[in-house]
Amino acid sequence: MPDLKNTEEIISHYKKVIFPLESLVKVANASTGSKMSITINVKGITISGYLVALDEFHEYTSDTILENVRKVSDAETFQNMQTIMNAMKDMYAKPELRDLVNSYVCIKNPSYHIYAIDGKDKYTIEGSFWIGKIESVDGFTIGMPD
């Protein structure tokens, strides 16, 4: 949570952000390997999955990206990409960037719930992540629909 100095800053911040969700994101980002089932609503789209730390997304994607780059690129390109991925990883260790990290929601194995006139369809993408700005979330529920 940001270091808010006065009542006006606090009110302004929480007019844009749901405090309980921000608190859960902070807990997820501070722990290793924890996950919590969650369903969120963003601009009318319902997304459910597991709330996880943003660095879990980074670990997964950096391994996947680097493996793919290694297969199709020369050594110099791979080295440059590895340097970029390591710089991104360092972001999670810097205390001054915790507010930035905590401003994103990370959902693992997201399911997108599409409600049509004739019923409900659900699309799940196993092994992937949905990342969104916490300020964009309109509402949330702990748990996932059946």
GIJO-V215103 format. One record per run of one state. SS is the DSSP state (a for helix, b for strand, c for the rest). FROM is the first residue (numbers start at 1). LEN is the number of residues. If there is no record, write none. Layout:
# GIJO-V215103
SS_FROM_LEN ; SS_FROM_LEN
This chain:
# GIJO-V215103
c_1_6 ; a_7_8 ; c_15_4 ; a_19_12 ; c_31_5 ; b_36_7 ; c_43_2 ; b_45_7 ; c_52_2 ; a_54_19 ; c_73_2 ; a_75_17 ; c_92_3 ; a_95_7 ; c_102_2 ; b_104_13 ; c_117_2 ; b_119_6 ; c_125_4 ; b_129_5 ; a_134_3 ; c_137_2 ; b_139_4 ; c_143_4
